Amino acid sequence: QIQLVESGGGLVQHGGSLRLSCAASGRTFSSYTMGWFRQAPGKEREFVAAINWSGSSTSYAESVKGRFTISRDNAKNAQYLQMNSLKPEDTAVYYCAARRVSTPVSGTYVPAAFGSWGQGTQVTVSS
């Protein structure tokens, strides 16, 4: 079972940037597809981005395309989410997630597709 810990959240102004990190435990990190989800108050958890085991395939929600970049470093057992041009509507708790499949990623994902989750990190974008 992989364990995940997010970091890097905080308060940023509209138009600013943040980089989230997710540290994973275990020696099989490269076997997992990784993802980022977010949940705003009163809303359902929603897909943000996903990356396949090698980093050769990525997928994004339409709302973040062109602004967010997902990446991973298998040597460090870590994945990242670079968030640029942040908007107040990006305010949410951001969760790192993992699923043990090695296929390319495409489209969007529901939370149930991922079996392992971090505890979340708060991102607040002020207007």
N, C-alpha and C positions, 0 to 999 in steps of 0.2 A: 504494500500500500504506500503510495507516494504521499508525502506531506508537503504542504505549500504554505509559504509565509510571504505576504505582500508588504511592501514598504514604498515610501516616496510620495504618499498623498499629502495634501495640505491645502492652504488657501492661496488662490492666485487671482489676479485681476483678469477681466475680460480681455481676450487677445493674448494672454500669456501662455506659458508652456510649463509642463511638468513631465517628469519621467518616472513611471512606476516600474518597480522591480518585483519579481517573484522568485524567491529562493526555494528550490525543491530538494527534498531529502531522497536518499536512495541511489543505487547505482544503475537504475534502468531509465533514467530521465529521457534518454534519447529514444526510448520506445513509445513515448507519449506524444500525442497531439496536444498542444496547449492552447488555452483560450483566455480571453478576458470578457467578463460580463460586468454589468453595472445595475444598481437598483437605487432609484430615487424614492424619496418618501411617498408612500401611498401608491406606488407603481410596482408593476411586476419586474422581476429581474429580466434584463434584456441582453442579448448578444452584442458584443462590441467588435471582437476580432479573434481570429484563430490562425495558428501556424502549424504546419506539419512537422514531423519529427526532425527533418533535416533543415528546415527553414526555407526550402525551395518553393513552398506553396503557402500563400496567405489568403485570407478572406476577411472582409470588413462589412460592418453594417453601413448602409447608405449614409446614415447621419454623421459618420466619422470619416468617410473616405476622403483622402486628400489632406486630412488634418492629423490623423493618428497613424503611427507606424508600429507594428508588432515585430519583435525580433527575439532570437534566442541564442544562447551560448551553451552548447551541450557540455563543453569542457568545464563550465562553471555551474552546471545544473541550474540555469537561470533563464527566465524569459523577461522581456521588457515591453513596456508600452510607452512610446514617445508621443506625447499629446501636445500639439501646437494649435494656435489660434483658438484657444479655449473659449467657450461660450457659457453663459449662466445655465443653459439647459444641459450642460455636461455635468452639472453638480449631481453627485451620487456617491454611494459606496461602490468601489470597484473591487471585483473579485477575480482572483486567478483560479483557473480550472484546468483539469487534466483528464484526458481519456486515452485508454491504452489501445490505440489503433495507429496504423502506420500508413494509411491511405492519404492521398492529397486532400486538401481542404477546398471547399467551394461553397458558395451560398452562405446562408445563415444557419445558426444552430439554436436549438432550444436548450435550456439548462439541463434537462433530463439526459441529454446526450453525453454529459460529462459526469464522471463518477467521483472525482476528488476535487475538493475546494479548499481555498484559504479562508482566513477569517475576515478579509476585507480591509480596505483602506479608504478613508474618506477623502474625496476631492470636492472642494468648494470653489466655485468661480463667481466672483463678485462682479456686479454690473457697474 
